[in-house]
Amino acid sequence: MTTFKIEQRKFLKNGLGFIVFLCVVLFSVEFVTSYLVQHSSDAQTGKINLVMQHEIDPKIMMFGSSVAEVGLNSNTIENKTQRTTHNMGIDGTTVSNSEFLIDEFLSYSKNCETVVIGMAFFSFTKSKKINAPERFLAYKSNPYVKQNIFNVQPDLGHKLYYVPFYSFIVANHTYYKNAFYGLKNVMNAKVSLIDSLKGFVPHHTEYYDTRKNGKQLDYVSIDTVAISDYKRIIGKIKSHTIEPILVLMPMHVNGQDSFSNFEAYREHAKILSEEMGVQLYDFSEHDLTTHDEYYYNNGHLNTTGAHVFSAVLADSLNLDYKQNILN
């Protein structure tokens, strides 16, 4: 019996030791992987790294989804306004989903004068799920990231922060691919993550009417919670003495016509701007919306359209800047 108890203790001791060893290994892998991901300059993760590591602080900062990412040519706007510009649009991501980026940027910015929020027809749709968390998973300890996750998807927040090593479940091939790119940057001692296009992603594609695929939505979702999110974010920007400007990105007329309540979306954007006392540029009726050659689908500008539109937007920003100086 005594020998059996000794064997039991030995087994438990070895088992506990193995568990501790395994936890140390997993923690080390998690830490090293996140460190490498933070040094990636690839795609969306690379853009997020720029803000999270405080590498950019332009005069004009632009946020939004893919509609803004492919439609706002940073260099065109910078050249016409003579103010440094960067596009932080993240594809598939509403503004409320990327609120942590705005919070982090506001926490350190000393140069920014204007924040442009590029809006699309789904801007007032309530976010119920964090899109592609692997893009910013490396910053899960950041308080703004944590708050953003719990605001949008509390169940993910509880698992990610209270279930040990749940990060390995959230991570996917994109996350590990960025770890590899980060490793290459570290080994090559690459200093800057900033790309020459400054966040703008060009699409050299001809127009395709997306109504043909039969998946075009026919109703614009307008949620009061989503509008409240906008109000909160606008309030934060204004509290840092930075001017927020709402921009209804140009949408092809075929896309607009497919929605039964597109005008209601525009009206809610107008009411939001009036209530918050901010500028709204609505390009829904601009001549740009009738030209096939400026789009690659009903909601996204192609490279040609982005250049033309960005020049038009830059003129509006210049006018607004001059008026602010006079006032």
BELKA-V671154 format. One record per residue. RES is the residue in one small letter. PHI is phi in degrees with one decimal (* if undefined). Layout:
RES;PHI
RES;PHI
//
This chain:
m;*
t;-61.9
t;-61.9
f;-63.3
k;-65.2
i;-63.9
e;-64.4
q;-61.9
r;-61.2
k;-63.3
f;-62.9
l;-64.3
k;-64.1
n;-66.6
g;-64.4
l;-63.6
g;-62.0
f;-66.2
i;-62.3
v;-61.9
f;-60.7
l;-62.9
c;-63.7
v;-62.7
v;-63.6
l;-63.4
f;-62.4
s;-63.7
v;-63.5
e;-62.4
f;-66.6
v;-64.4
t;-61.9
s;-63.6
y;-61.1
l;-69.0
v;-59.7
q;-65.5
h;-107.6
s;-81.8
s;-114.0
d;-90.3
a;47.1
q;-65.2
t;-61.8
g;-62.2
k;-64.9
i;-62.7
n;-59.0
l;-58.6
v;-75.7
m;-64.2
q;-104.7
h;58.8
e;-91.1
i;-128.8
d;-152.0
p;-78.3
k;-69.1
i;-118.2
m;-112.0
m;-121.1
f;-121.7
g;155.2
s;-95.1
s;-61.6
v;-60.3
a;-77.9
e;-59.1
v;-93.5
g;-105.0
l;-112.4
n;-83.4
s;-58.3
n;-68.2
t;-63.1
i;-65.8
e;-63.6
n;-65.5
k;-82.1
t;-95.5
q;58.6
r;-130.6
t;-56.2
t;-139.3
h;-144.9
n;-102.3
m;-106.1
g;-62.6
i;-121.6
d;-64.5
g;69.9
t;-128.0
t;-74.6
v;-61.1
s;-66.9
n;-71.0
s;-110.1
e;-59.9
f;-61.1
l;-66.6
i;-64.6
d;-60.2
e;-65.6
f;-62.4
l;-63.6
s;-68.3
y;-124.4
s;-62.0
k;-121.1
n;-108.6
c;-63.4
e;-113.1
t;-138.5
v;-113.6
v;-95.3
i;-109.8
g;-81.0
m;-103.2
a;-124.2
f;-59.6
f;-96.8
s;-61.0
f;-99.2
t;-85.9
k;-69.2
s;-78.6
k;-112.7
k;-146.1
i;-71.2
n;-87.5
a;48.5
p;-61.5
e;-62.7
r;-70.0
f;-126.1
l;-58.2
a;-64.0
y;-112.2
k;-62.3
s;-79.1
n;-68.1
p;-62.2
y;-69.7
v;-63.8
k;-60.3
q;-63.7
n;-63.3
i;-63.1
f;-67.4
n;-66.8
v;-91.0
q;-138.2
p;-56.0
d;-64.0
l;-65.8
g;-59.3
h;-63.8
k;-70.3
l;-67.5
y;-102.1
y;-120.7
v;-106.4
p;-55.0
f;62.1
y;-66.7
s;-56.5
f;-67.2
i;-81.0
v;-71.3
a;-62.9
n;-137.7
h;-61.3
t;-63.1
y;-62.7
y;-72.7
k;-63.5
n;-68.4
a;-63.8
f;-65.1
y;-62.9
g;-64.2
l;-60.8
k;-63.5
n;-65.3
v;-64.5
m;-66.1
n;-90.6
a;54.8
k;-70.7
v;-85.8
s;-105.8
l;-101.0
i;-75.7
d;-94.7
s;-67.3
l;-86.7
k;54.6
g;90.4
f;-74.0
v;-117.4
p;-74.1
h;-126.2
h;-88.7
t;-133.9
e;-80.2
y;-68.6
y;-132.9
d;-75.3
t;-70.0
r;-66.9
k;-69.0
n;-84.0
g;73.1
k;-110.6
q;-66.9
l;-68.1
d;-118.3
y;-148.5
v;-85.0
s;-76.0
i;-125.0
d;-111.5
t;-65.4
v;-65.7
a;-63.1
i;-66.3
s;-62.5
d;-60.3
y;-61.7
k;-61.5
r;-62.8
i;-67.1
i;-60.8
g;-60.9
k;-61.8
i;-62.0
k;-64.0
s;-67.0
h;-100.1
t;52.7
i;-114.1
e;-84.6
p;-86.3
i;-126.7
l;-89.4
v;-126.7
l;-79.5
m;-61.7
p;-64.1
m;-118.8
h;-54.7
v;-58.3
n;-65.3
g;-70.3
q;-61.9
d;-67.7
s;-79.2
f;-99.8
s;-75.2
n;-129.6
f;-61.4
e;-65.7
a;-65.2
y;-60.6
r;-63.5
e;-65.4
h;-66.1
a;-65.8
k;-65.2
i;-62.5
l;-59.2
s;-64.8
e;-69.5
e;-64.9
m;-93.0
g;66.7
v;-124.5
q;-73.8
l;-126.1
y;-107.4
d;-104.7
f;-102.1
s;-66.2
e;-110.5
h;-68.6
d;-56.0
l;-56.1
t;-72.9
t;-104.4
h;-104.3
d;-58.4
e;-67.6
y;-97.6
y;-126.8
y;-109.6
n;-156.4
n;-69.3
g;-116.2
h;-126.8
l;-75.2
n;-89.3
t;-59.4
t;-63.2
g;-63.4
a;-63.5
h;-65.7
v;-64.5
f;-64.0
s;-62.9
a;-66.6
v;-65.8
l;-62.7
a;-60.8
d;-62.2
s;-66.4
l;-66.1
n;-64.0
l;-63.8
d;-61.6
y;-63.5
k;-65.9
q;-64.7
n;-64.6
i;-65.3
l;-65.3
n;-80.1
//
